[in-house]
Amino acid sequence: MKNYFDVLIIGGGASGLVCAIECANEHSVALLEATPKVGKKILVTGNGKCNLTNLDMSADKYNTDWVQDIVGEFSPAYIVDKFAQYGLCTKADDTRIYPHSESANSVLNVLLAMAKMNGVQIFGDTTAQSIRQANGMWQVTTNAQQYFCKNLVLATGSRATFGMSSYDLVSCFGHTTTRLFPALVPLKSKSIIGANGVRAKVSATLDIDGKKFAENGELLFKDGAISGILAFRMSSHIARASVRGYKSATMTIDFVPDMTESDLAQFIQDTYTPYIGILEGVLHKALAANIVRNTCMDRSLLMSQEKAEALAHTCKHYTAVIDGLGSLSNAQVVCGGLNLDEWDNHTLQSKKVANLWAMGEMLNVDGECGGYNLHWAWASALAVAKDINNAKNQ
Ligand SMILES: Cc1cc2nc3c(=O)[nH]c(=O)nc-3n(C[C@H](O)[C@H](O)[C@H](O)COP(=O)(O)OP(=O)(O)OC[C@H]3O[C@@H](n4cnc5c(N)ncnc54)[C@H](O)[C@@H]3O)c2cc1C
């Protein structure tokens, strides 16, 4: 079996596939993937619909402005065009871009078709165990056989949801990895109970040691956790604060953002009847029960102005204590990764050893919910491919 290639890519995920396709126009390329099939994570993205990029793009959407030049050059429009060249029709939902089919399968299928057409050799069930460089050549030892190449690209992603961490592959060259935390993950909290599966569109303010982050969106309550897109977005702030080590986090939730507190108090007072649970005409029964339980008020059946005001206040300032982040197996991405100081922010080439690149989620780059992480995977892959292809043409 052939074991020498111009370009060898370790990791057959989103970034690995795009880099392989782009390099294969000019080079012999092999993709090594630890699991039997490439692109497994792509299939679960966006609840199976694959939110592949977002038109509202800037470095602010990431944990670091180190990404600025690459997400500037390989913009959402560039990515949409690139996928159109691959044969994928896309559509926008607000600023989020999805495949027109609304199926992540379509994304993976066009990538597989392009890889095949360009002659990329894919080796499944092949885990890279170690790498070494001798005489300008890379040698990659796997569970199956040894591979050799001139240009080596690392695209091994993170352990979020499933996957493995392979940061150690480059530690022997002096490359370091930051601390790792789950991000885009449910928040642990026992502050709302008995509301498993209930969703609410809210405004919320996360307070981490006095630093505040306000957002609107949907929360999904679970036993012992708060999930939903809004909680996922908040989890990124907590993950980043975890790197520094934070003391406490709370989320103040406004369950009725479309009414003022005084209008809400008036509504509660005017419409109160003992024949329906308090607030059940405003909120889901399970949320109403939590608010009533957490409001200091007299427990009589009468509704006073004072009581209505206290209830309205809790509805608009419900404090949930956040006990931490959910587990990596529930996370969409990892906050942390290969230390960015050690990689060139235009080419993604190692600053420590020649002809070695890293891209995608393996680097310490994580984006907000909404297509930003896949965007980074595609954009970083295009940056690496451009560098490798340019070197050949010089
Ligand atoms: C449930 C879920 C939903 C998501 N939804 C979205 C979304 O809608 N939009 C969005 O932008 N992002 C989303 N993401 C995040 C996005 O999927 C990832 O950021 C992106 O796939 C990362 O791409 P990657 O190429 O860096 O890594 P991956 O796609 O993780 O690929 C890495 C590959 O490397 C392989 N590998 C690891 N170590 C080795 C080794 N030693 N040898 C060989 N192979 C190895 C792994 O098996 C894996 O296949 C979601 C993630 C999850 C988990």
The ligand as an SDF file (V2000), in Angstrom:
LIG
                    3D

 53 58  0  0  0  0  0  0  0  0999 V2000
  -23.4120   18.3080   18.6280 C   0  0  0  0  0  0  0  0  0  0  0  0
  -22.5780   19.3540   17.9080 C   0  0  0  0  0  0  0  0  0  0  0  0
  -23.2180   20.2980   17.1280 C   0  0  0  0  0  0  0  0  0  0  0  0
  -22.4610   21.2880   16.4920 C   0  0  0  0  0  0  0  0  0  0  0  0
  -23.1080   22.1780   15.6890 N   0  0  0  0  0  0  0  0  0  0  0  0
  -22.3820   23.1290   15.0450 C   0  0  0  0  0  0  0  0  0  0  0  0
  -23.0070   23.9960   14.1130 C   0  0  0  0  0  0  0  0  0  0  0  0
  -24.1960   23.8800   13.7750 O   0  0  0  0  0  0  0  0  0  0  0  0
  -22.2440   24.9980   13.5630 N   0  0  0  0  0  0  0  0  0  0  0  0
  -20.9030   25.1330   13.8460 C   0  0  0  0  0  0  0  0  0  0  0  0
  -20.2750   26.0630   13.3510 O   0  0  0  0  0  0  0  0  0  0  0  0
  -20.2810   24.2610   14.6700 N   0  0  0  0  0  0  0  0  0  0  0  0
  -20.9700   23.2580   15.2530 C   0  0  0  0  0  0  0  0  0  0  0  0
  -20.3230   22.3610   16.0670 N   0  0  0  0  0  0  0  0  0  0  0  0
  -18.8410   22.4670   16.2190 C   0  0  0  0  0  0  0  0  0  0  0  0
  -18.1120   21.9050   14.9720 C   0  0  0  0  0  0  0  0  0  0  0  0
  -18.6840   20.6710   14.6150 O   0  0  0  0  0  0  0  0  0  0  0  0
  -16.6240   21.7050   15.2390 C   0  0  0  0  0  0  0  0  0  0  0  0
  -16.0700   22.8990   15.7130 O   0  0  0  0  0  0  0  0  0  0  0  0
  -15.8990   21.2780   13.9580 C   0  0  0  0  0  0  0  0  0  0  0  0
  -16.4310   20.0670   13.4770 O   0  0  0  0  0  0  0  0  0  0  0  0
  -14.4120   21.1190   14.2140 C   0  0  0  0  0  0  0  0  0  0  0  0
  -13.8130   20.6340   13.0510 O   0  0  0  0  0  0  0  0  0  0  0  0
  -12.3410   20.0090   13.0980 P   0  0  0  0  0  0  0  0  0  0  0  0
  -12.0190   19.5890   11.7280 O   0  0  0  0  0  0  0  0  0  0  0  0
  -11.4210   20.9300   13.7760 O   0  0  0  0  0  0  0  0  0  0  0  0
  -12.4740   18.7530   14.0640 O   0  0  0  0  0  0  0  0  0  0  0  0
  -13.4290   17.4720   14.0050 P   0  0  0  0  0  0  0  0  0  0  0  0
  -14.5650   17.7070   13.0930 O   0  0  0  0  0  0  0  0  0  0  0  0
  -13.6900   17.1060   15.4090 O   0  0  0  0  0  0  0  0  0  0  0  0
  -12.5100   16.3590   13.3240 O   0  0  0  0  0  0  0  0  0  0  0  0
  -11.3580   15.8570   13.9520 C   0  0  0  0  0  0  0  0  0  0  0  0
  -11.1690   14.4280   13.4780 C   0  0  0  0  0  0  0  0  0  0  0  0
   -9.8600   13.9750   13.8490 O   0  0  0  0  0  0  0  0  0  0  0  0
   -9.9480   12.6180   14.2190 C   0  0  0  0  0  0  0  0  0  0  0  0
   -8.7800   12.3160   15.0550 N   0  0  0  0  0  0  0  0  0  0  0  0
   -8.4830   12.7750   16.3050 C   0  0  0  0  0  0  0  0  0  0  0  0
   -7.2870   12.3060   16.7050 N   0  0  0  0  0  0  0  0  0  0  0  0
   -6.8080   11.5390   15.6750 C   0  0  0  0  0  0  0  0  0  0  0  0
   -5.6170   10.7820   15.4860 C   0  0  0  0  0  0  0  0  0  0  0  0
   -4.6560   10.7320   16.4320 N   0  0  0  0  0  0  0  0  0  0  0  0
   -5.4510   10.1040   14.3260 N   0  0  0  0  0  0  0  0  0  0  0  0
   -6.4050   10.1500   13.3560 C   0  0  0  0  0  0  0  0  0  0  0  0
   -7.5630   10.8440   13.4870 N   0  0  0  0  0  0  0  0  0  0  0  0
   -7.7440   11.5440   14.6290 C   0  0  0  0  0  0  0  0  0  0  0  0
  -11.2780   12.5420   14.9670 C   0  0  0  0  0  0  0  0  0  0  0  0
  -11.7740   11.2250   15.0060 O   0  0  0  0  0  0  0  0  0  0  0  0
  -12.1530   13.4670   14.1080 C   0  0  0  0  0  0  0  0  0  0  0  0
  -12.8360   12.7840   13.0860 O   0  0  0  0  0  0  0  0  0  0  0  0
  -21.0430   21.3460   16.6650 C   0  0  0  0  0  0  0  0  0  0  0  0
  -20.4070   20.3560   17.4170 C   0  0  0  0  0  0  0  0  0  0  0  0
  -21.1630   19.3720   18.0300 C   0  0  0  0  0  0  0  0  0  0  0  0
  -20.4420   18.3080   18.8290 C   0  0  0  0  0  0  0  0  0  0  0  0
  1  2  1  0
  2  3  1  0
  2 52  2  0
  3  4  2  0
  4  5  1  0
  4 50  1  0
  5  6  2  0
  6  7  1  0
  6 13  1  0
  7  8  2  0
  7  9  1  0
  9 10  1  0
 10 11  2  0
 10 12  1  0
 12 13  2  0
 13 14  1  0
 14 15  1  0
 14 50  1  0
 15 16  1  0
 16 17  1  0
 16 18  1  0
 18 19  1  0
 18 20  1  0
 20 21  1  0
 20 22  1  0
 22 23  1  0
 23 24  1  0
 24 25  2  0
 24 26  1  0
 24 27  1  0
 27 28  1  0
 28 29  2  0
 28 30  1  0
 28 31  1  0
 31 32  1  0
 32 33  1  0
 33 34  1  0
 33 48  1  0
 34 35  1  0
 35 36  1  0
 35 46  1  0
 36 37  1  0
 36 45  1  0
 37 38  2  0
 38 39  1  0
 39 40  1  0
 39 45  2  0
 40 41  1  0
 40 42  2  0
 42 43  1  0
 43 44  2  0
 44 45  1  0
 46 47  1  0
 46 48  1  0
 48 49  1  0
 50 51  2  0
 51 52  1  0
 52 53  1  0
M  END
$$$$
